Amino acid sequence: MGILASLVGGALLAACYIGLVMLGHLYSPFLANVSQESMLAVIAQQTFGKYAVPFIAVTLAISCLATATILAALFADFVKEDICKNKISRPQAILFTILTSFSLSLLGFETICNWLGYILEWIYPFLMAFSVYQLARKFKTNPNAVRA
């Protein structure tokens, strides 16, 4: 069941990314002089018209807030349990998370994207190799570990 759920989730995520790439390709003439953080709004306006822009804005705001809320809670738990070994309270970890997020947000979207681009360009290949290594190691020690 876990593998099937992973495959379904991966397929849905791949479909979303393929859709975003296709939209970028189809609307690239409209995106030539648009800042990175405004591209999705321009695509929405070109696709659905000017009357749908408020609806798209509310949808994007809610989805971003929901994602930020969950990620902040998960990161706060990580800070509390794994980094600080339960020496701080959850509200303190959440406060640290929010202050860190706010401070980083002041850098601006383009600066954050540039930094992440450089960092992830180096980290992703190592993470993929490490994941394959861990899966192979787990499968080698326990051949029944992966069942469909």
Secondary structure, 3 states (H helix, E strand, C coil): CHHHHHHHHHHHHHHHHHHHHHHHHHCHHHHCCCCHHHHHHHHHHHHHCHHHHHHHHHHHHHHHHHHHHHHHHHHHHHHHHHHCCCCCCHHHHHHHHHHHHHHHHCCCHHHHHHHHHHHHHHHHHHHHHHHHHHHHHHHHHCCCCCCC
